Amino acid sequence: MKLSRLLASVLHGLFRTVRPAPSQPGQGAHAAALTPAGRLILVKLRYAPGWRLPGGGRAKGESLEEAALRELREEIGMQTYGAVKSSAVPGVLIVRDVRYRPHRWSWEVEAVCEASLDALPPDLSPRARRWLRQIAAQI
């Protein structure tokens, strides 16, 4: 394991003790974020393997849309976006026309990429792959 990944994993664990993960399923917020060209934006986290949909926990009282948009700003540097709609997967929104500028460096996000929906990375996380199959007709 690379030192940066190990350090990020330790820091992530410490952060989770201060701000625990949601205790109930469905309290997370993720986004199938699409560029104006229709490409899917994915993130690679320092503490978990594979490419994933941007997202994370939802604070008490925070709506799904507020949390998903906050996570997009934090993880990919989202600057503007178009339509936001729900998907067939609870906790996952579809966000269109996302314009972003990735941060130069982040404790959490190692890399950001764009992928064609018909040519997803082979190391896409199983959960992201399952979610994308479930919402493919909506994208």
Secondary structure by P-SEA (a helix, b strand, c coil): ccaaaaaaaaaaaaaaaacccccccccbbbbccccccbbbbbbbbccccccccccccccccccaaaaaaaaaaacccccccccccccccccbbbbcbbbbbccccccccccccccccccccccccaaaaaaaaaacccc
